[in-house]
């Protein structure tokens, strides 16, 4: 008869749940509380130098201190830490659930609604961690638990690091999963909240595509892909695709923050979460099928602008970085650079908007005929029924919105690197112009128009908008 093992005189080992390079996880029963728990037991690799051994041990203990102070239903709870027979253990909440990686492997990619809810829960959990000064460092599908009733948990803070503690970055070891590590980390930079968000973008990509954005046959090829290639675009009907694109920006400065990404997702699926994450219940609602996929990019950015959470975009952080185009901004309407722009939707144009050029409605062309420019997105910013002053950040918003739309898979073709992008914003006079002819308030044009044209001033044939899937 195999003797019963009891860890720390309290936790009765029942079964092995799994093992990895840093240890074994046991299912155990807590004799005091009368509940089942998960106990993580540290086993360091053989031959590890003493200095690294001490650092790895400190990292395990830091997991307890880190996760123990993070109070959010989206983060696995740590109950206890102890040393038994010279071996360190962490006692954690036992999650009876499969990981996102297991679910996708067994059943294929998730639908957009499910993945969006996972994204919202993980963003809220990471925001709690980052606000507490903690970087996870290994966000990936294998560390996202999907429980009954739509519960989502972020687990394995075993390699988590306090932002203000440099001691755990000095060994030169590669901590994390290369396909889900941000370019700056693979390039030797420190782990930061922005790196966690990049990893979340890769994780959500995996959720809806069934594979990672940079999966390759070898680790070396995967690292090279992360460092040097752009991920394939994700086409969605709601805001999830643009959020993934925004999180996977190669430049940390151009990357969406957790607050910005939450606002984007909330704009397409209900109000943003005001507090800790909660279990997901009921049927997940899909975004409206009739909406053009890329319209969520601009609409969600506008929502963020209106609630004041897109500070990164309006504060001069150009999303044109990391492969996005430089975007020229021109004003249109009364007193503007383009005196008249009488185009209401996505059209191909016989003339390109330039200072002093009037673009009449008669300038629209069939896209299969040679043409000078194409409107690839229209953002209805503030409507025309309310008296408003021109927002000073509108040009920066327009520049960011057009750059993000252009780079999100909306514009296709072999010559995208030879296209110039112009964002047209209303002049102050146009924005505030009173056009009411009866008792109903009405004001001038307030849309933002995103226009592409050959950089060399030549002609286009055929639309540059990707086909909707």
Legacy VTK file of the C-alpha trace (Angstrom):
# vtk DataFile Version 3.0
C-alpha trace
ASCII
DATASET POLYDATA
POINTS 469 float
0.000 0.000 0.000
1.398 3.372 -1.034
1.625 5.676 2.001
-0.415 8.873 1.880
1.711 11.940 1.301
0.864 15.031 3.323
2.535 18.341 2.429
3.199 20.628 5.353
1.127 18.446 7.646
-2.037 19.849 6.050
-2.406 19.089 2.327
-3.129 15.446 1.441
-1.866 14.632 -2.059
-4.570 12.952 -4.174
-3.251 12.957 -7.754
-0.818 14.589 -10.144
-2.357 17.287 -12.327
0.651 18.088 -14.491
4.339 18.840 -14.588
6.728 21.100 -16.430
10.257 22.414 -16.427
9.859 24.133 -13.062
7.881 21.584 -11.084
4.836 19.411 -10.483
1.255 20.412 -9.745
-0.721 18.161 -7.410
-4.399 17.876 -6.590
-4.638 17.848 -2.813
-7.178 18.086 -0.015
-6.844 20.826 2.572
-7.439 19.088 5.920
-8.211 22.366 7.680
-10.630 23.933 5.189
-12.028 20.691 3.787
-11.574 21.682 0.140
-9.576 20.482 -2.833
-6.669 22.681 -3.878
-3.818 22.727 -6.391
-0.319 22.539 -4.904
2.606 23.625 -7.067
5.883 21.993 -6.075
9.159 23.521 -7.228
11.650 21.257 -8.998
14.539 23.166 -10.521
16.435 21.801 -13.541
19.527 19.740 -12.742
22.835 21.532 -13.127
21.368 24.990 -12.648
23.997 27.383 -11.246
23.460 28.223 -7.591
22.781 31.886 -8.336
20.032 31.016 -10.824
18.694 28.385 -8.426
18.248 31.059 -5.774
16.592 33.398 -8.275
14.201 30.706 -9.496
13.273 29.879 -5.910
12.661 33.545 -5.237
10.480 33.653 -8.339
8.274 30.855 -6.996
7.862 32.632 -3.680
7.154 35.840 -5.558
4.269 34.050 -7.274
2.617 33.629 -3.902
3.197 37.213 -2.854
2.191 38.500 -6.285
-0.968 36.504 -6.926
-1.941 36.644 -3.274
-2.348 40.410 -3.421
-4.154 40.491 -6.778
-7.846 40.485 -5.934
-9.829 39.747 -9.062
-12.109 36.851 -10.061
-10.149 36.626 -13.320
-6.918 35.696 -11.513
-6.321 32.332 -9.818
-6.277 32.786 -6.021
-3.218 31.783 -3.968
-4.043 30.440 -0.499
-0.723 29.530 1.072
3.037 29.144 0.614
5.164 26.728 2.574
8.384 24.729 2.602
8.151 20.979 3.203
11.247 18.777 3.474
13.337 21.557 1.933
11.027 21.984 -1.088
8.896 25.081 -1.657
5.186 24.766 -2.448
2.391 27.133 -3.386
-1.218 26.247 -2.569
-3.688 27.652 -5.077
-7.330 27.636 -6.028
-8.123 24.456 -7.951
-9.707 25.277 -11.302
-11.756 22.438 -12.774
-11.381 23.646 -16.327
-9.560 23.225 -19.586
-7.145 25.775 -20.922
-7.838 27.868 -23.997
-5.100 25.900 -25.750
-6.853 22.608 -24.954
-10.258 23.887 -26.051
-8.945 25.152 -29.391
-6.974 21.943 -29.985
-10.050 19.808 -29.310
-12.814 21.882 -30.880
-11.171 24.373 -33.225
-11.233 28.186 -33.144
-13.743 29.965 -30.932
-16.504 32.104 -32.347
-15.982 35.842 -32.240
-18.388 36.454 -29.373
-16.673 33.950 -27.084
-13.213 35.257 -27.916
-14.347 38.838 -27.341
-15.601 37.983 -23.850
-12.327 36.214 -23.064
-10.486 39.301 -24.230
-12.552 41.557 -21.989
-11.985 39.330 -18.952
-8.253 39.026 -19.555
-7.850 42.755 -20.125
-9.575 43.468 -16.819
-7.410 40.896 -15.009
-4.210 42.277 -16.515
-5.264 45.802 -15.626
-5.584 44.711 -11.983
-2.143 43.081 -12.122
-0.482 46.033 -13.838
-2.099 48.524 -11.470
-0.592 46.429 -8.673
2.845 46.773 -10.241
2.987 43.194 -11.531
3.844 41.917 -15.019
2.739 38.346 -15.789
5.430 37.616 -18.436
3.829 34.434 -19.810
0.336 35.227 -21.086
-0.530 32.460 -23.551
-3.424 30.099 -24.385
-2.083 27.482 -21.967
-2.407 29.925 -19.065
-6.006 30.979 -19.755
-8.496 28.689 -18.013
-12.057 28.413 -19.351
-14.426 27.193 -16.645
-18.102 26.364 -16.400
-20.581 29.162 -16.957
-18.130 31.177 -19.019
-15.640 31.759 -16.183
-12.214 32.873 -17.397
-9.079 32.737 -15.229
-5.498 33.835 -15.822
-3.158 31.412 -14.110
0.537 30.660 -13.593
2.044 33.763 -12.103
5.077 31.564 -11.414
7.287 33.720 -13.603
5.510 36.955 -12.744
7.750 39.841 -11.874
7.209 42.995 -9.894
7.801 45.949 -12.190
10.081 47.602 -9.644
12.246 44.522 -8.942
15.222 44.279 -11.347
16.802 41.285 -9.616
14.775 38.718 -11.510
15.928 39.885 -14.950
19.658 39.418 -14.548
20.174 35.759 -15.365
19.933 36.017 -19.142
17.361 33.213 -19.202
14.511 33.331 -21.718
11.411 33.291 -19.518
8.204 32.849 -21.470
6.911 31.201 -24.649
8.624 32.640 -27.776
5.518 32.672 -29.976
3.728 34.740 -27.343
6.620 37.011 -26.345
6.668 40.580 -27.600
9.371 41.731 -30.044
10.985 44.017 -27.478
11.337 41.158 -24.985
12.868 38.838 -27.579
15.198 41.696 -28.436
16.464 41.787 -24.854
14.184 44.460 -23.434
12.483 44.289 -20.034
9.088 42.785 -19.335
6.488 45.554 -19.161
2.685 45.802 -19.105
2.835 46.532 -22.851
4.584 43.174 -23.373
1.747 41.378 -21.552
-0.760 43.112 -23.817
1.133 42.030 -26.938
1.003 38.462 -25.609
-2.732 38.816 -25.044
-3.129 39.945 -28.650
-1.302 36.810 -29.811
-3.459 34.707 -27.470
-6.703 36.141 -28.844
-5.396 35.612 -32.381
-4.865 31.945 -31.454
-8.412 31.793 -30.074
-10.099 32.884 -33.313
-7.641 31.484 -35.861
-6.724 28.173 -34.224
-2.992 28.874 -34.256
-0.600 31.559 -33.114
0.159 34.505 -35.406
3.843 33.598 -35.574
3.766 29.795 -35.331
6.668 28.272 -37.235
8.293 24.830 -37.336
11.254 25.752 -35.133
11.807 28.045 -32.166
14.396 30.032 -34.121
11.966 30.580 -36.996
9.233 31.611 -34.551
11.493 34.193 -32.904
12.511 35.538 -36.313
8.859 35.843 -37.342
7.970 37.783 -34.185
10.882 40.151 -34.711
10.576 40.746 -38.437
7.104 39.949 -39.817
3.608 41.344 -39.392
0.818 38.985 -38.319
-1.785 38.066 -40.935
-4.868 40.290 -40.582
-7.823 39.040 -38.567
-11.125 39.750 -40.301
-14.018 40.066 -37.848
-17.420 41.716 -37.927
-16.965 43.340 -34.546
-14.109 45.165 -32.831
-12.077 42.077 -31.904
-9.967 42.078 -35.082
-8.931 45.732 -34.733
-8.153 45.150 -31.050
-5.883 42.220 -31.913
-4.172 44.370 -34.525
-3.745 47.202 -32.033
-2.286 44.881 -29.386
0.153 43.285 -31.841
1.784 46.556 -32.843
5.532 45.939 -32.926
6.281 49.262 -31.245
5.243 49.325 -27.553
4.495 53.040 -27.865
2.013 52.385 -30.680
0.351 49.462 -28.895
-3.102 49.788 -27.358
-3.235 50.050 -23.582
-5.542 47.802 -21.562
-7.966 50.686 -21.011
-8.046 51.548 -24.712
-8.553 47.921 -25.742
-11.344 47.498 -23.182
-13.083 50.587 -24.573
-12.828 49.221 -28.120
-14.332 45.868 -27.140
-17.009 47.501 -25.000
-18.109 49.698 -27.891
-19.215 46.607 -29.778
-20.525 44.503 -26.960
-22.018 46.551 -24.155
-20.581 48.908 -21.567
-17.033 48.508 -20.303
-16.502 46.652 -17.056
-16.421 49.045 -14.107
-15.021 46.598 -11.570
-13.457 43.167 -11.168
-14.209 40.538 -13.756
-17.213 38.317 -13.216
-18.355 34.964 -14.593
-19.643 35.149 -18.127
-23.226 33.943 -18.172
-25.874 33.367 -20.787
-25.588 33.338 -24.545
-22.865 35.535 -25.973
-24.329 38.013 -28.418
-22.665 38.270 -31.800
-22.035 41.715 -33.294
-24.499 42.859 -35.955
-23.898 40.906 -39.124
-24.545 43.863 -41.361
-21.747 45.989 -39.983
-18.652 46.305 -42.118
-15.774 44.696 -40.198
-13.461 47.676 -40.333
-16.138 50.155 -39.266
-15.618 48.927 -35.698
-12.096 50.329 -35.759
-13.175 53.906 -36.192
-16.428 53.629 -34.265
-14.687 52.158 -31.248
-11.948 54.760 -31.355
-14.612 57.437 -31.366
-16.198 55.822 -28.310
-12.848 55.943 -26.596
-12.385 59.570 -27.595
-15.753 60.558 -26.179
-15.059 58.959 -22.774
-11.529 60.303 -22.676
-9.643 57.000 -22.677
-7.768 57.241 -25.948
-5.123 59.476 -24.481
-2.381 57.491 -26.125
-3.840 58.174 -29.558
-4.591 61.818 -28.947
-1.429 62.479 -26.998
0.753 62.169 -30.055
1.422 58.422 -30.060
1.285 57.745 -33.779
-0.205 54.412 -34.749
1.551 54.991 -38.039
4.597 53.433 -36.424
5.547 49.806 -36.914
4.572 49.497 -40.564
1.634 51.889 -40.637
1.584 54.636 -43.267
2.330 58.263 -42.618
-1.030 60.016 -42.798
-1.428 63.539 -44.118
-4.274 65.550 -42.585
-6.202 68.122 -44.655
-9.243 70.130 -43.661
-12.312 70.290 -45.881
-15.378 72.495 -46.155
-15.819 76.205 -45.570
-12.382 77.804 -45.187
-10.624 74.431 -45.398
-7.719 73.117 -47.478
-10.221 71.292 -49.711
-13.019 73.869 -50.152
-15.656 71.277 -51.043
-15.743 67.521 -50.468
-19.170 66.306 -51.530
-18.690 62.547 -51.086
-20.801 60.664 -48.559
-19.367 57.140 -48.490
-16.690 54.793 -49.828
-16.215 55.718 -53.490
-13.480 55.843 -56.067
-12.686 59.386 -57.195
-11.605 60.926 -60.489
-9.627 63.574 -58.586
-7.573 63.233 -55.443
-8.182 65.687 -52.596
-5.469 68.337 -52.598
-5.290 71.894 -51.255
-7.480 74.150 -53.384
-9.174 71.245 -55.224
-12.958 70.871 -54.998
-14.187 67.263 -54.982
-17.770 67.274 -56.249
-20.210 64.369 -56.120
-19.789 64.116 -59.902
-16.137 63.175 -59.304
-17.088 59.671 -58.152
-16.083 56.843 -60.496
-16.673 53.145 -60.915
-13.680 51.503 -59.278
-12.984 49.222 -62.235
-12.222 52.335 -64.308
-8.951 54.265 -63.883
-9.254 56.686 -60.973
-7.071 58.977 -58.881
-8.109 58.073 -55.334
-10.405 55.926 -53.217
-12.240 56.652 -49.965
-11.553 53.553 -47.853
-13.304 54.568 -44.633
-15.723 57.179 -43.323
-15.912 57.899 -39.598
-19.056 59.648 -38.377
-17.562 61.337 -35.359
-20.143 63.511 -33.614
-23.272 63.623 -35.738
-24.792 66.893 -36.922
-27.620 67.572 -34.464
-25.748 69.145 -31.548
-23.937 72.470 -31.260
-20.301 71.645 -30.503
-16.925 73.306 -30.662
-14.325 71.658 -32.883
-12.356 69.207 -30.659
-8.664 70.182 -30.743
-7.625 66.515 -30.877
-9.654 65.685 -33.990
-6.693 65.807 -36.441
-4.652 63.425 -34.260
-7.644 61.140 -33.896
-8.211 61.137 -37.668
-4.553 60.376 -38.346
-4.595 57.440 -35.913
-7.960 56.076 -37.079
-7.034 56.117 -40.780
-3.636 54.542 -40.080
-5.171 51.776 -37.997
-7.909 51.071 -40.541
-5.368 50.989 -43.384
-3.159 48.530 -41.519
-5.901 46.196 -40.293
-6.399 44.180 -43.468
-9.051 46.490 -44.907
-6.792 47.697 -47.704
-5.372 44.925 -49.865
-3.245 44.496 -52.952
0.436 44.212 -53.878
0.977 47.976 -54.036
-0.128 49.050 -50.548
3.403 50.234 -49.771
3.127 52.656 -52.702
-0.098 54.285 -51.553
-0.372 57.623 -49.774
-3.069 58.133 -47.140
-4.902 61.379 -46.436
-7.274 61.998 -43.531
-9.840 64.692 -44.271
-11.271 66.477 -41.227
-13.833 69.291 -41.195
-12.557 72.825 -40.842
-13.699 74.720 -37.765
-16.104 76.752 -39.861
-17.532 73.604 -41.456
-17.811 71.764 -38.130
-19.757 74.584 -36.467
-21.715 75.821 -39.524
-25.439 76.052 -38.785
-27.351 74.438 -41.665
-30.812 74.290 -40.070
-33.669 75.271 -42.387
-36.461 74.596 -39.873
-36.767 74.118 -36.134
-34.569 70.977 -36.190
-30.933 71.693 -35.272
-28.452 70.805 -37.992
-24.794 71.580 -38.478
-22.166 71.118 -41.174
-20.242 68.015 -42.162
-18.347 66.380 -39.299
-17.191 63.095 -40.778
-13.582 62.032 -41.084
-12.742 60.647 -44.546
-9.815 58.274 -45.068
-8.549 58.474 -48.650
-5.826 56.531 -50.445
-4.068 57.458 -53.678
-0.868 56.460 -55.493
2.056 58.237 -53.863
3.440 59.091 -57.303
0.223 60.820 -58.404
-0.669 58.076 -60.877
-3.909 56.191 -61.455
-5.518 53.185 -59.779
-7.580 50.464 -61.411
-9.853 48.348 -59.237
-10.793 48.838 -55.619
-8.177 48.472 -52.901
-10.756 47.370 -50.329
-10.370 43.721 -49.373
-13.356 41.509 -50.054
-15.574 40.937 -47.038
-15.482 37.382 -45.765
LINES 1 470
469 0 1 2 3 4 5 6 7 8 9 10 11 12 13 14 15 16 17 18 19 20 21 22 23 24 25 26 27 28 29 30 31 32 33 34 35 36 37 38 39 40 41 42 43 44 45 46 47 48 49 50 51 52 53 54 55 56 57 58 59 60 61 62 63 64 65 66 67 68 69 70 71 72 73 74 75 76 77 78 79 80 81 82 83 84 85 86 87 88 89 90 91 92 93 94 95 96 97 98 99 100 101 102 103 104 105 106 107 108 109 110 111 112 113 114 115 116 117 118 119 120 121 122 123 124 125 126 127 128 129 130 131 132 133 134 135 136 137 138 139 140 141 142 143 144 145 146 147 148 149 150 151 152 153 154 155 156 157 158 159 160 161 162 163 164 165 166 167 168 169 170 171 172 173 174 175 176 177 178 179 180 181 182 183 184 185 186 187 188 189 190 191 192 193 194 195 196 197 198 199 200 201 202 203 204 205 206 207 208 209 210 211 212 213 214 215 216 217 218 219 220 221 222 223 224 225 226 227 228 229 230 231 232 233 234 235 236 237 238 239 240 241 242 243 244 245 246 247 248 249 250 251 252 253 254 255 256 257 258 259 260 261 262 263 264 265 266 267 268 269 270 271 272 273 274 275 276 277 278 279 280 281 282 283 284 285 286 287 288 289 290 291 292 293 294 295 296 297 298 299 300 301 302 303 304 305 306 307 308 309 310 311 312 313 314 315 316 317 318 319 320 321 322 323 324 325 326 327 328 329 330 331 332 333 334 335 336 337 338 339 340 341 342 343 344 345 346 347 348 349 350 351 352 353 354 355 356 357 358 359 360 361 362 363 364 365 366 367 368 369 370 371 372 373 374 375 376 377 378 379 380 381 382 383 384 385 386 387 388 389 390 391 392 393 394 395 396 397 398 399 400 401 402 403 404 405 406 407 408 409 410 411 412 413 414 415 416 417 418 419 420 421 422 423 424 425 426 427 428 429 430 431 432 433 434 435 436 437 438 439 440 441 442 443 444 445 446 447 448 449 450 451 452 453 454 455 456 457 458 459 460 461 462 463 464 465 466 467 468
